[in-house]
Amino acid sequence: MPDWNSKQYMKFKNERTRPSVDLINRIDITPKAILDIGCGPGNSTNRLYEKFSNAEILGIDNSEDMLKNAIKSYPELNFEKCSVPDELDNLKNYDLIFSNACLHWIPEHRKLFPKLMHKLNDGGMLAVQMPLVQIAPFYTMLNKILLDEKWSELRNVNNFHNLMPDETYNILSEISSDVIMWETTYYHILPSRESIINWYKGSGLRTYLEVLNDIQKEDFIYEIKEKLKETFPIYSDGKVILKMPRLFFIAKK
């Protein structure tokens, strides 16, 4: 998988940070040790620090570019390169394991979630937010484009591994003492349809574009732009709304 581009990702810093803030505000323990999985450029780790300034906090990611940006932006915080779940055993246990918009990139949640719960201290908490890509308007539109035979090679791109909420709950209910789940659909107000392209170039489109040559990329983006006209109307102020459904859960050990 191609490395992340933190500069592209952070073009929408406020919008991408908002779900992490909403998740943090639902945490009702006072953790002494916190692990932020998929910390990216450090925006979520910094928010955790603002809420739990007395805790020992570690942000981890497997992207060199994201970590470089995180260390530069928040030199007072601790960040390390770490691949989850392969390198979890190298870490100690935590009171809070937090993850914002990351775990859907990691396969085999039936194995992943028990491993994460195992890394919690007694009474600890796993707090997670994942985009519901299965019902997100952009990906519904994108999957229709991929039905065209000329994009058949892109059908093998397997970006996301999150399960539907009911399946996620079934896993968590067997390994947790208590589970809270909810969904929120964010209405991100963006200046144009082009902004939607830029949003996903910083996340889900990366792996698709990596497969294509320059001419194919141009053609693919053109088709996406044409489909955007059907899916994302322009409102009276000239802006568009990117609807982003997200699943949240808090599981206690």
Secondary structure, DSSP 8 states (H G I E B T S, - for coil): -----HHHHGGGHHHHHHHHHHHHTT--S--SEEEEET-TTTHHHHHHHHH-TTSEEEEEES-HHHHHHHHHH-TTSEEEE--TTTTGGGS--EEEEEEES-GGGSS-HHHHHHHHHHTEEEEEEEEEEEE-TTT-HHHHHHHHHTTSGGGGGGGG--------HHHHHHHHHHH-SEEEEEEEEEEEEES-HHHHHHHHHTTTTHHHHHHS-HHHHHHHHHHHHHHHHHHS---TTS-EEEEEEEEEEEEE-
